[in-house]
Amino acid sequence: MVKYLFTGLIEEQGIVRRINSSTEGAGLVIGAEKVPAGLKEGDSIAVNGPCLTVTEPGKESFTAWVMPETLEKSNLKELTTGHRVNLERSLTLGSRLGGHIVSGHVDAVVTLSGRQQQGGAEILFFRTPPELLRYIVPKGSVALDGVSLTVVDVDENGFSVGIIPHTAGQTTLGFKKEGSLINLEVDMIGKYVEKILATRMEGEKEQNQGISISYLQEKGYL
């Protein structure tokens, strides 16, 4: 169940100041200027996409807890002191939804396979697991390291997105190099639609089977 939502619009980049690791996960101590304001213990915040819980708020930094599963399934396990990360606080009632609905749950870690300048923008290419490509469509939405972006194109190997100079400057995607591992969250609406259609098709299948010859024989009518 989705408890908190994000928009994929990054508020600022934070700096990893310290990582407190243990067998139960890790506490990321992140320095930032704007985001710590108003944070309370227990609040949710997206760090490079994954939704984390604030355990120690502060004036110029905060600590967010990362569970072992999140470390395993995201690029957060690669963070070291000094790394920059994308930060976004969760939506509140009355917030504008400027990006798209983002849950903060990473579907896969994908590889940046290339960058290509195109006019004033830049096209980024990503290799993607085949099982996720069915949720990615041209002109649809994805979240990459927590950044809401529009898909440019899709093929059998992956997809591409375009970023403008503002996005490059305000997020970590501006300096990621070929081979970098990026957190991907596909559009959650596509997954809900698939689930609804699959349930409906299964129901129709069972209904059709209900009046089959085998069904009538089983019930003693034939």
LUMGU-446178 format. One record per residue: residue in three letters; y, z, x of N, C-alpha, C in turn; residue number from 1. Coordinates in pm, whole numbers, plus 50000, padded with zeros to 5 digits. Example, Ala and Ser with C-alpha at 12.3 -4.5 7.8 and 13.67 -1.06 7.14 Angstrom:
BEGIN
NODE    r    n.Y    n.Z    n.X   ca.Y   ca.Z   ca.X    c.Y    c.Z    c.X    k
NODE  ALA  49431  50780  51319  49550  50780  51230  49670  50780  51320    1
NODE  SER  49775  50708  51285  49894  50714  51367  50003  50787  51290    2
//
This chain:
BEGIN
NODE    r    n.Y    n.Z    n.X   ca.Y   ca.Z   ca.X    c.Y    c.Z    c.X    k
NODE  MET  49881  50000  50084  50000  50000  50000  50124  50000  50088    1
NODE  VAL  50222  49917  50052  50347  49911  50127  50439  50022  50078    2
NODE  LYS  50477  50114  50166  50563  50225  50129  50708  50198  50164    3
NODE  TYR  50729  50124  50273  50864  50096  50318  50877  49947  50341    4
NODE  LEU  50997  49895  50322  51021  49752  50339  51136  49729  50436    5
NODE  PHE  51131  49612  50499  51233  49570  50593  51276  49428  50558    6
NODE  THR  51382  49381  50621  51433  49247  50591  51408  49148  50705    7
NODE  GLY  51378  49199  50823  51364  49110  50938  51497  49077  51004    8
NODE  LEU  51604  49146  50962  51735  49130  51025  51756  49245  51122    9
NODE  ILE  51755  49213  51250  51760  49316  51353  51899  49378  51362   10
NODE  GLU  51903  49512  51364  52031  49582  51371  52084  49590  51513   11
NODE  GLU  51995  49614  51607  52033  49615  51748  51908  49620  51835   12
NODE  GLN  51929  49598  51964  51821  49614  52060  51829  49753  52122   13
NODE  GLY  51716  49821  52128  51710  49950  52193  51643  49938  52329   14
NODE  ILE  51654  50043  52408  51593  50047  52541  51489  50158  52544   15
NODE  VAL  51368  50125  52588  51264  50227  52601  51299  50317  52719   16
NODE  ARG  51327  50443  52691  51364  50539  52797  51243  50613  52854   17
NODE  ARG  51145  50637  52767  51028  50712  52812  50913  50687  52714   18
NODE  ILE  50791  50695  52765  50672  50682  52680  50584  50803  52704   19
NODE  ASN  50565  50882  52599  50480  51001  52607  50344  50966  52550   20
NODE  SER  50249  50935  52637  50117  50890  52593  50020  51006  52583   21
NODE  SER  49926  50993  52488  49819  51090  52472  49700  51018  52409   22
NODE  THR  49590  51090  52390  49473  51030  52328  49496  51002  52180   23
NODE  GLU  49599  51061  52123  49628  51045  51981  49733  50938  51955   24
NODE  GLY  49779  50871  52059  49880  50767  52042  49988  50778  52148   25
NODE  ALA  50109  50743  52109  50220  50748  52204  50351  50773  52131   26
NODE  GLY  50440  50848  52198  50574  50868  52146  50671  50784  52226   27
NODE  LEU  50738  50690  52161  50835  50604  52228  50973  50668  52216   28
NODE  VAL  51032  50701  52329  51170  50751  52329  51261  50631  52352   29
NODE  ILE  51341  50598  52251  51420  50475  52254  51568  50507  52244   30
NODE  GLY  51644  50457  52339  51788  50474  52337  51855  50362  52261   31
NODE  ALA  51957  50394  52183  52030  50293  52104  52167  50350  52067   32
NODE  GLU  52257  50263  52024  52392  50306  51990  52411  50329  51841   33
NODE  LYS  52366  50233  51758  52393  50239  51614  52280  50299  51533   34
NODE  VAL  52158  50257  51562  52043  50293  51478  52018  50443  51467   35
NODE  PRO  52035  50523  51574  52006  50667  51559  52092  50739  51456   36
NODE  ALA  52209  50684  51425  52299  50750  51331  52232  50765  51194   37
NODE  GLY  52218  50888  51150  52163  50913  51017  52012  50920  51012   38
NODE  LEU  51944  50893  51124  51798  50902  51123  51755  51047  51106   39
NODE  LYS  51649  51066  51027  51593  51199  51006  51445  51198  51043   40
NODE  GLU  51392  51312  51072  51249  51323  51100  51169  51272  50981   41
NODE  GLY  51075  51185  51006  50993  51128  50899  51041  50992  50851   42
NODE  ASP  51161  50952  50892  51211  50819  50853  51126  50709  50916   43
NODE  SER  51129  50592  50853  51056  50478  50905  51152  50382  50975   44
NODE  ILE  51105  50325  51085  51186  50229  51159  51093  50124  51219   45
NODE  ALA  51136  49999  51213  51057  49890  51270  51098  49871  51416   46
NODE  VAL  51000  49880  51505  51022  49861  51648  50941  49739  51691   47
NODE  ASN  51010  49630  51719  50943  49502  51748  50851  49460  51633   48
NODE  GLY  50885  49501  51512  50806  49461  51396  50727  49572  51333   49
NODE  PRO  50638  49642  51406  50559  49749  51345  50644  49862  51290   50
NODE  CYS  50605  49912  51174  50673  50025  51111  50625  50154  51175   51
NODE  LEU  50717  50230  51235  50685  50355  51302  50757  50472  51235   52
NODE  THR  50708  50592  51258  50768  50712  51201  50852  50784  51307   53
NODE  VAL  50973  50818  51269  51062  50893  51359  51016  51038  51363   54
NODE  THR  50986  51087  51482  50942  51226  51498  51052  51316  51554   55
NODE  GLU  51143  51259  51633  51252  51337  51691  51380  51254  51687   56
NODE  PRO  51465  51274  51586  51593  51203  51582  51690  51261  51683   57
NODE  GLY  51788  51182  51723  51891  51228  51816  52018  51147  51798   58
NODE  LYS  52120  51178  51876  52248  51109  51864  52248  50973  51931   59
NODE  GLU  52188  50963  52047  52188  50837  52121  52046  50788  52151   60
NODE  SER  51949  50854  52092  51810  50812  52110  51726  50874  51999   61
NODE  PHE  51603  50831  51990  51509  50888  51895  51369  50867  51949   62
NODE  THR  51274  50945  51898  51134  50926  51934  51058  50877  51812   63
NODE  ALA  50980  50770  51829  50899  50714  51721  50753  50719  51764   64
NODE  TRP  50666  50758  51672  50525  50776  51705  50446  50649  51677   65
NODE  VAL  50359  50614  51771  50274  50496  51758  50128  50540  51755   66
NODE  MET  50057  50508  51647  49916  50543  51637  49833  50451  51726   67
NODE  PRO  49714  50495  51767  49627  50411  51851  49599  50273  51791   68
NODE  GLU  49578  50265  51659  49550  50136  51596  49669  50041  51611   69
NODE  THR  49790  50094  51597  49909  50012  51612  49924  49962  51755   70
NODE  LEU  49895  50049  51850  49899  50009  51990  49800  49896  52016   71
NODE  GLU  49680  49910  51959  49574  49812  51982  49608  49676  51922   72
NODE  LYS  49675  49674  51805  49696  49550  51731  49835  49492  51747   73
NODE  SER  49915  49546  51839  50051  49494  51858  50083  49485  52006   74
NODE  ASN  50200  49431  52037  50241  49423  52178  50311  49550  52226   75
NODE  LEU  50314  49654  52143  50377  49779  52184  50303  49842  52302   76
NODE  LYS  50174  49812  52315  50098  49868  52427  50144  49814  52561   77
NODE  GLU  50223  49705  52560  50271  49648  52685  50407  49705  52728   78
NODE  LEU  50467  49786  52643  50599  49839  52674  50595  49935  52792   79
NODE  THR  50700  49928  52873  50720  50022  52981  50867  50065  52978   80
NODE  THR  50900  50165  53056  51038  50212  53063  51132  50098  53102   81
NODE  GLY  51240  50083  53025  51338  49979  53052  51324  49857  52964   82
NODE  HIS  51211  49844  52895  51193  49730  52805  51292  49737  52688   83
NODE  ARG  51341  49621  52647  51425  49613  52528  51338  49585  52406   84
NODE  VAL  51373  49646  52293  51296  49628  52170  51391  49603  52053   85
NODE  ASN  51341  49529  51953  51417  49503  51831  51404  49621  51735   86
NODE  LEU  51516  49663  51677  51517  49779  51588  51574  49743  51451   87
NODE  GLU  51506  49794  51348  51559  49781  51211  51515  49902  51130   88
NODE  ARG  51612  49969  51067  51578  50078  50977  51529  50022  50844   89
NODE  SER  51449  50100  50772  51392  50052  50646  51501  50035  50540   90
NODE  LEU  51469  49951  50442  51563  49923  50333  51591  50049  50251   91
NODE  THR  51711  50057  50198  51747  50160  50102  51787  50092  49972   92
NODE  LEU  51789  50169  49862  51831  50113  49735  51974  50061  49747   93
NODE  GLY  51995  49939  49703  52128  49880  49711  52148  49794  49833   94
NODE  SER  52049  49794  49927  52061  49709  50046  52050  49562  50009   95
NODE  ARG  52120  49478  50084  52107  49334  50064  51984  49283  50137   96
NODE  LEU  51908  49196  50071  51791  49137  50133  51831  49004  50194   97
NODE  GLY  51881  49010  50318  51932  48890  50382  51826  48806  50450   98
NODE  GLY  51711  48868  50485  51604  48792  50550  51496  48760  50449   99
NODE  HIS  51379  48822  50464  51274  48814  50362  51202  48948  50360  100
NODE  ILE  51111  48966  50266  51042  49094  50253  50942  49109  50367  101
NODE  VAL  50963  49213  50449  50879  49239  50565  50821  49380  50550  102
NODE  SER  50689  49393  50568  50623  49522  50545  50618  49609  50669  103
NODE  GLY  50630  49548  50788  50618  49624  50911  50474  49642  50955  104
NODE  HIS  50383  49559  50902  50242  49562  50940  50209  49433  51014  105
NODE  VAL  50169  49443  51139  50143  49325  51222  50009  49263  51186  106
NODE  ASP  50010  49131  51163  49886  49059  51132  49813  49014  51258  107
NODE  ALA  49888  48981  51361  49827  48935  51486  49932  48932  51595  108
NODE  VAL  49885  48930  51719  49972  48907  51833  49953  48762  51875  109
NODE  VAL  50062  48685  51875  50055  48543  51907  50124  48515  52040  110
NODE  THR  50091  48400  52098  50144  48365  52230  50255  48262  52219  111
NODE  LEU  50367  48289  52283  50475  48192  52292  50431  48081  52387  112
NODE  SER  50410  47962  52332  50354  47853  52412  50458  47756  52465  113
NODE  GLY  50583  47768  52420  50685  47678  52471  50819  47700  52404  114
NODE  ARG  50925  47657  52472  51061  47661  52419  51124  47524  52442  115
NODE  GLN  51200  47477  52346  51259  47343  52356  51400  47344  52295  116
NODE  GLN  51496  47307  52375  51634  47301  52327  51650  47185  52230  117
NODE  GLN  51718  47210  52119  51741  47105  52019  51882  47121  51963  118
NODE  GLY  51975  47047  52023  52114  47061  51984  52164  47200  52020  119
NODE  GLY  52225  47267  51924  52276  47402  51948  52172  47509  51927  120
NODE  ALA  52053  47470  51882  51947  47567  51854  51834  47552  51956  121
NODE  GLU  51732  47634  51941  51616  47626  52028  51491  47640  51943  122
NODE  ILE  51390  47557  51970  51263  47562  51898  51162  47639  51982  123
NODE  LEU  51098  47738  51920  50995  47818  51985  50860  47784  51923  124
NODE  PHE  50759  47763  52008  50625  47724  51964  50528  47840  51990  125
NODE  PHE  50438  47864  51893  50345  47976  51904  50202  47933  51873  126
NODE  ARG  50109  47971  51960  49966  47953  51933  49922  48065  51840  127
NODE  THR  49845  48028  51737  49817  48120  51628  49670  48117  51589  128
NODE  PRO  49609  48232  51557  49471  48234  51508  49457  48146  51384  129
NODE  PRO  49353  48061  51377  49336  47968  51264  49335  48037  51129  130
NODE  GLU  49279  48157  51121  49268  48225  50992  49403  48265  50933  131
NODE  LEU  49507  48266  51015  49640  48302  50965  49725  48181  50929  132
NODE  LEU  49685  48064  50976  49767  47945  50953  49778  47909  50805  133
NODE  ARG  49680  47950  50725  49686  47917  50582  49801  47989  50511  134
NODE  TYR  49854  48095  50574  49966  48167  50515  50101  48116  50566  135
NODE  ILE  50099  48022  50660  50224  47975  50722  50250  47832  50680  136
NODE  VAL  50365  47808  50620  50399  47674  50569  50537  47634  50619  137
NODE  PRO  50561  47505  50638  50695  47460  50679  50801  47508  50581  138
NODE  LYS  50910  47557  50634  51024  47612  50559  50992  47746  50496  139
NODE  GLY  50872  47800  50524  50839  47935  50480  50893  48037  50578  140
NODE  SER  50857  48163  50559  50910  48271  50642  50799  48340  50721  141
NODE  VAL  50834  48383  50841  50748  48470  50922  50838  48574  50988  142
NODE  ALA  50776  48683  51035  50849  48782  51114  50786  48784  51253  143
NODE  LEU  50868  48763  51356  50823  48762  51495  50894  48873  51571  144
NODE  ASP  50816  48970  51619  50873  49092  51677  50978  49152  51585  145
NODE  GLY  50948  49143  51454  51035  49201  51353  51150  49114  51309  146
NODE  VAL  51164  48993  51366  51276  48904  51334  51235  48806  51224  147
NODE  SER  51309  48803  51115  51282  48709  51007  51328  48569  51047  148
NODE  LEU  51233  48474  51044  51263  48337  51085  51201  48237  50990  149
NODE  THR  51259  48117  50986  51208  48009  50903  51118  47918  50985  150
NODE  VAL  51002  47885  50931  50907  47799  51000  50958  47655  51000  151
NODE  VAL  50954  47593  51116  50995  47452  51128  50877  47361  51099  152
NODE  ASP  50764  47384  51166  50648  47297  51149  50520  47376  51175  153
NODE  VAL  50408  47322  51124  50277  47385  51140  50177  47277  51176  154
NODE  ASP  50087  47306  51272  49976  47215  51299  49850  47297  51319  155
NODE  GLU  49740  47235  51365  49613  47305  51374  49610  47411  51483  156
NODE  ASN  49708  47409  51572  49711  47505  51683  49809  47620  51663  157
NODE  GLY  49906  47601  51576  50006  47705  51557  50126  47657  51479  158
NODE  PHE  50240  47714  51508  50361  47681  51431  50483  47692  51522  159
NODE  SER  50596  47646  51471  50721  47656  51546  50830  47711  51456  160
NODE  VAL  50929  47775  51518  51046  47826  51447  51169  47787  51526  161
NODE  GLY  51284  47792  51462  51409  47764  51530  51495  47888  51535  162
NODE  ILE  51561  47910  51649  51654  48022  51659  51791  47970  51704  163
NODE  ILE  51894  48024  51643  52031  47988  51679  52079  48082  51789  164
NODE  PRO  52188  48048  51856  52237  48135  51965  52259  48280  51924  165
NODE  HIS  52304  48304  51800  52326  48441  51754  52195  48520  51756  166
NODE  THR  52089  48459  51704  51958  48526  51702  51907  48549  51843  167
NODE  ALA  51926  48450  51930  51883  48464  52069  51956  48578  52139  168
NODE  GLY  52083  48596  52106  52163  48699  52170  52140  48838  52115  169
NODE  GLN  52104  48846  51986  52092  48976  51920  51949  49031  51921  170
NODE  THR  51852  48950  51959  51713  48994  51957  51644  48966  52091  171
NODE  THR  51526  49021  52107  51451  49000  52231  51393  48860  52241  172
NODE  LEU  51394  48784  52133  51340  48648  52139  51423  48558  52230  173
NODE  GLY  51546  48598  52257  51632  48517  52342  51586  48509  52486  174
NODE  PHE  51511  48610  52533  51471  48608  52674  51320  48606  52694  175
NODE  LYS  51243  48594  52586  51098  48588  52600  51057  48457  52668  176
NODE  LYS  50961  48465  52760  50918  48348  52835  50785  48296  52784  177
NODE  GLU  50753  48172  52823  50626  48113  52786  50512  48204  52833  178
NODE  GLY  50418  48230  52743  50309  48321  52772  50330  48460  52719  179
NODE  SER  50452  48492  52673  50480  48624  52616  50401  48645  52488  180
NODE  LEU  50359  48769  52466  50286  48805  52345  50384  48862  52243  181
NODE  ILE  50379  48806  52122  50476  48840  52017  50403  48889  51893  182
NODE  ASN  50455  48994  51829  50398  49044  51704  50431  48949  51590  183
NODE  LEU  50328  48911  51515  50346  48821  51400  50310  48893  51270  184
NODE  GLU  50399  48884  51172  50367  48923  51035  50393  48803  50946  185
NODE  VAL  50288  48754  50879  50305  48639  50790  50369  48687  50660  186
NODE  ASP  50412  48592  50578  50477  48625  50452  50378  48695  50360  187
NODE  MET  50407  48819  50322  50315  48897  50241  50295  48838  50102  188
NODE  ILE  50392  48761  50052  50378  48701  49920  50261  48604  49918  189
NODE  GLY  50242  48530  50028  50131  48436  50036  49997  48507  50025  190
NODE  LYS  49986  48625  50086  49860  48701  50080  49834  48752  49939  191
NODE  TYR  49940  48794  49870  49923  48840  49732  49879  48725  49641  192
NODE  VAL  49941  48609  49659  49905  48492  49578  49759  48456  49601  193
NODE  GLU  49715  48457  49728  49576  48425  49759  49482  48523  49690  194
NODE  LYS  49516  48651  49693  49432  48753  49630  49421  48732  49480  195
NODE  ILE  49534  48702  49417  49535  48681  49271  49450  48560  49235  196
NODE  LEU  49467  48450  49308  49391  48329  49279  49242  48349  49303  197
NODE  ALA  49208  48421  49411  49067  48446  49441  49002  48530  49331  198
NODE  THR  49075  48631  49283  49023  48716  49175  49004  48636  49048  199
NODE  ARG  49101  48549  49018  49093  48468  48897  48975  48371  48906  200
NODE  MET  48958  48308  49022  48849  48212  49039  48714  48281  49030  201
NODE  GLU  48704  48403  49083  48580  48478  49075  48548  48514  48931  202
NODE  GLY  48653  48551  48855  48633  48583  48714  48586  48463  48635  203
NODE  GLU  48647  48346  48662  48606  48224  48593  48463  48187  48629  204
NODE  LYS  48427  48210  48757  48292  48180  48801  48190  48266  48728  205
NODE  GLU  48220  48395  48716  48130  48485  48646  48120  48451  48498  206
NODE  GLN  48233  48410  48441  48234  48374  48300  48150  48250  48275  207
NODE  ASN  48161  48153  48364  48081  48031  48350  47933  48060  48369  208
NODE  GLN  47902  48149  48462  47764  48185  48485  47705  48259  48366  209
NODE  GLY  47796  48321  48288  47750  48399  48174  47681  48317  48067  210
NODE  ILE  47706  48189  48060  47645  48106  47958  47557  47998  48020  211
NODE  SER  47507  48025  48138  47420  47929  48206  47279  47937  48152  212
NODE  ILE  47194  47838  48186  47054  47837  48145  46982  47960  48197  213
NODE  SER  47010  47996  48324  46944  48112  48383  46981  48240  48310  214
NODE  TYR  47107  48248  48264  47151  48365  48189  47075  48375  48057  215
NODE  LEU  47062  48262  47985  46990  48262  47856  46843  48296  47875  216
NODE  GLN  46784  48247  47985  46643  48279  48013  46628  48427  48045  217
NODE  GLU  46722  48480  48121  46718  48621  48159  46725  48711  48038  218
NODE  LYS  46803  48670  47937  46824  48752  47818  46719  48726  47710  219
NODE  GLY  46623  48632  47736  46515  48610  47642  46542  48509  47532  220
NODE  TYR  46653  48435  47544  46685  48335  47444  46605  48206  47464  221
NODE  LEU  46556  48180  47584  46480  48058  47613  46344  48095  47673  222
//
